[in-house]
């Protein structure tokens, strides 16, 4: 299992549309085969910066999502709203304290 973190910076006027679209697709993303967790975060100091935090069973699961019609549809709506290019990281958990 690994975590995918995506940082997105939006034009301020596009934030309501992004949030509305996320509301309609979040369950589809979370229920995509191999996705075990999905959260959306907003930066505390910059209201235009958001992060998605998702957990995937295998790298192949994320790749299947990234080549799916669902991702193509989500990204075609989301990408034009960006203020700057999105950044993404795939990370392994070394320690987790609950």
C-alpha positions as CSV (number, residue, x, y, z in Angstrom):
1,X,0.0,0.0,0.0
2,X,1.2,3.5,-0.7
3,X,-0.1,7.1,-0.5
4,X,-0.6,9.6,-3.4
5,X,-0.5,13.3,-2.5
6,X,-1.5,15.8,-5.1
7,X,-1.1,19.5,-4.6
8,X,-3.4,21.8,-6.7
9,X,-3.5,25.5,-6.8
10,X,-6.6,27.1,-8.3
11,X,-7.6,30.4,-9.6
12,X,-9.7,31.8,-6.7
13,X,-12.9,32.2,-8.9
14,X,-12.7,28.5,-9.8
15,X,-12.7,27.1,-6.3
16,X,-16.5,26.8,-6.0
17,X,-16.7,24.9,-9.3
18,X,-13.8,22.6,-8.2
19,X,-15.5,21.8,-4.9
20,X,-18.8,21.1,-6.6
21,X,-17.2,18.8,-9.1
22,X,-15.2,17.0,-6.3
23,X,-18.5,16.4,-4.5
24,X,-19.9,14.6,-7.5
25,X,-16.8,12.4,-8.2
26,X,-15.3,11.7,-4.8
27,X,-17.2,8.5,-4.2
28,X,-16.3,7.2,-7.7
29,X,-12.7,7.9,-7.1
30,X,-12.8,6.3,-3.6
31,X,-14.5,3.2,-5.0
32,X,-12.2,2.8,-7.9
33,X,-10.5,-0.7,-7.7
34,X,-7.4,-0.4,-5.5
35,X,-8.3,2.9,-3.8
36,X,-8.7,2.4,-0.1
37,X,-8.8,6.0,1.2
38,X,-9.5,9.5,-0.1
39,X,-9.4,12.9,1.6
40,X,-9.3,16.5,0.4
41,X,-7.4,19.1,2.3
42,X,-7.3,22.9,2.1
43,X,-4.2,24.9,3.0
44,X,-4.6,26.8,6.3
45,X,-2.8,29.9,4.9
46,X,-3.7,30.0,1.2
47,X,-7.3,29.4,0.3
48,X,-6.3,28.6,-3.3
49,X,-4.2,25.5,-2.4
50,X,-5.8,22.1,-2.0
51,X,-4.4,18.6,-1.6
52,X,-5.8,15.2,-2.3
53,X,-4.5,12.3,-0.1
54,X,-5.3,8.9,-1.4
55,X,-4.2,5.4,-0.5
56,X,-3.7,2.6,-3.1
57,X,-3.1,-1.1,-2.8
58,X,-0.6,-1.3,-5.7
59,X,1.0,1.1,-8.1
60,X,-0.8,-0.7,-10.9
61,X,-4.1,0.4,-9.3
62,X,-3.2,4.0,-9.4
63,X,-2.0,3.6,-13.0
64,X,-5.3,1.9,-13.9
65,X,-7.1,4.9,-12.4
66,X,-4.8,7.4,-14.2
67,X,-5.6,5.8,-17.6
68,X,-9.4,5.3,-16.9
69,X,-12.3,7.3,-18.4
70,X,-13.1,8.4,-14.8
71,X,-9.7,10.1,-14.4
72,X,-9.8,11.6,-17.9
73,X,-13.2,13.1,-17.2
74,X,-12.2,14.4,-13.7
75,X,-8.9,15.9,-15.0
76,X,-10.5,17.5,-18.1
77,X,-12.8,19.5,-15.7
78,X,-10.2,20.2,-13.0
79,X,-7.0,21.0,-14.9
80,X,-8.3,24.2,-16.7
81,X,-9.1,25.6,-13.2
82,X,-5.5,25.5,-12.0
83,X,-3.5,28.7,-11.3
84,X,-0.3,26.6,-11.5
85,X,0.7,23.1,-12.5
86,X,-0.3,20.4,-10.1
87,X,2.4,18.6,-8.1
88,X,2.2,14.9,-7.1
89,X,4.1,12.5,-4.9
90,X,3.8,8.8,-4.3
91,X,5.0,7.9,-0.8
92,X,5.4,4.8,1.3
93,X,4.4,5.0,5.0
94,X,7.4,4.3,7.3
95,X,5.6,4.9,10.6
96,X,2.0,5.5,11.6
97,X,1.0,6.3,15.1
98,X,-2.7,6.3,15.9
